[in-house]
Amino acid sequence: MAEPEFLRYADAQAAYGRHLLAEHQRDGTGCCRSCGRAHPCEQRAHGGRLVVHYADWDGGEPALVRPYLRTAG
C-alpha cells in the first residue's frame, strides 16, 4: 500500500476508534451506555487500541523531518 493511501487508512481507523470511545462510555451503574456490558466493554477497549495504534500516523510531520517531500512552489 502506498504511503498516501496508508495515511488515509490510518486516519480513518483512528477516527473510528475515537467514535467507539465516544459511543461506549460508562453510565452511573458502571456499565456501558451503548451495549450494557461491564465497563470498559470490548468495543471501548478496541476503540482505545485503534487510537493508540493509528493516531501516530496522522501525516502531520514537521517539514524538517522529511524535507524532500516538499513540493516546489
N, C-alpha and C positions, 0 to 999 in steps of 0.2 A: 504494500500500500504506500503510495507516495505521501510525502510529509503534509501537504495541504489537506489531503483527504483525512489523514490520521488526526490532524489538529481539529478538523470539524467533528470527527467522530468522538474525540476526547472531550470536546466542549459539550457535545450532546449528552454524553454519558455523565459528565459532572452535573449538567443541568437536571438530568433525570434523577440523579442521586439527591440533589437539593429538593426536588419535588417530593421524593419519597420521605425525606426528613421532615418536610413541612406537613405532609399529609398524615404521617404516623407519629403523632405526638401523644404524650401521656395525658390522661384525664385525671380527675380528682381521686379516683379509686386505685390508680397505679396501673391501669390497663391502657391499651392503645385506643385512641378515639376512633380510628378508622376500622380496625379489624377486631377489636375487643380482646386480643390476646395480651398476655403479660408484657409489660413494657420493659425493656425495648423488644419489640417484636422482630421477627426475622426480616421483614420488609424494611424497617427502620435501620437495622444493622447493615443490610445490603446497601441502602442508600448512603450510609456513612462510609462504607468501603469504596463505593464508586467515587464519592467526592475525594476521599483521601488519595485514591489511586490516580484519578484522571485530572484533578484540578491543577496539578503541576504543569501540565501541558497546555497552558492557556494561549500559547503563541505570543504572549506579550513580553518577549525577551528584550532587554535593553539593546540598543543599536551597537554597543561596544562588544557584545558577546559574539555576534556574527555579522561584522560589517560588510562582508561580501554579499549578503542578501539584500542590501540596499539597492534600490533601483536608481539609475542615473536620472537626475531631474533638472 
